Amino acid sequence: MKLLSVNLGRPKAVPYTDHREGVTGIDKQPVDGPVRVAAPGPKGIGASGLAGDAVCETRHHGGDDQAVYAVAREDLDEWERVLGRPLTNGMFGENLTTEGIDVSGALIGERWAVGPEVVLEVTSGRIPCRTFQGHLGEKGWVKRFTQRGAPGAYFRVIRPGGIRAGDAVRIVHRPEHEVTVALQFRAMTTERTLLPRLLAAGEALHPEALAAARTYAEKYGTERTA
């Protein structure tokens, strides 16, 4: 299990973003050399956890609980077959393109050691947006991406440090619950009745998902898990 690439984006003016200045950092490109990773600060204030990476719309992206975004190369390869076009590393706006890891199958709260220094913790899956669809240029992309249910994973930074392409990735902690990124994504998008099941992940869960699960459970009870 390893990093195939570390990908950074620069602010770019586009017609398909809701950012007040019309810019986005979703077009991320692989970079050479080590990149510093650290907690960026709370959502709305902090941006990306990777030095030199742009997160322009901080109302919805970035911050400590969405500091790093990873996508499996295997998922990009599958989408290449479906879409009939090449997808380079970073094309989904991911900071980390991995090999040999089921990223969407990772457990909420699972910890990855990346290279010799960095430790990351899984918090949630990526919810697709208008900017993502515009960047891909695929009609109905948000719906198609959601239906497939393999969103990749967001991480918070537990231990900062440097990472680079080729670094080994090791799973150093797996929680005892069964709440995967894919399950969390389905609960937040297409199958709201799954929300109470997310409570098993506790405080490791992205705060917005945890709040949604608690609200649903309070309204409907915790037995609505079908």
C-alpha positions, 0 to 999 in steps of 0.5 A: 500500500502506497502513495502514487502521487501527492497532488496540489491545486492552485486557485483557478478562475472557472465558470462553474463554482459558487465561490464569490471570486469565481475561483477553485483549487480542485484542479490538482496536479502531482508534485515532486518532492516532500509536502508538509502536512498539518492541521489547517484550523477549523472549517471556515477558517482553515483550508487545506492540510497540505502546504501549497494546496489551495482550498478556495471555498472554505465554507464547504471544504477544508478545515481540520476534519477535511484536511486531506482527501484521498482517492484510490487509483483503482477507483480512477481506473474503474471510472476510466473504463466507465467514462471512456477517457483517461483520468490523471492522478489528482483529477478528482481533486484528491490530495493523495492518490493511493495504490492497494487500499480500499479507500472507501472501505476504510473505517471512520476513525481508522488511522493511516501512517503515511511515510515516516512521520504523518498519521491521518485519521478517516473522518468521512466521505466526499460529497460531490458538488457543482464544482466537481461536476463542472471540473469533470465536464460530465453531464449528471456527474453528481448523480452518477458519482453518488450512485456508485457510492465510492467517494474516497475519504477525508482525513484529519491530521493526527501527527504532522510531517512530510509526505511524498509520492512513493511513501508507504501507507500502513493502517496503524489503528482500526476501530471495532465498529463497522462504520465505513466511509461508504456506509457514512456516504450512503447515510448522508446521501441516498439512504438516510435511514442508515444515519443511526448506524453512524453513531457507533463511530462516535467522535471520530466521525466528521462533526456534521455527519455526527450531528445529522446522525444524532438529529435523525436518531432523536427524531426517529429512534436508533432502530431505523437501520434498514 
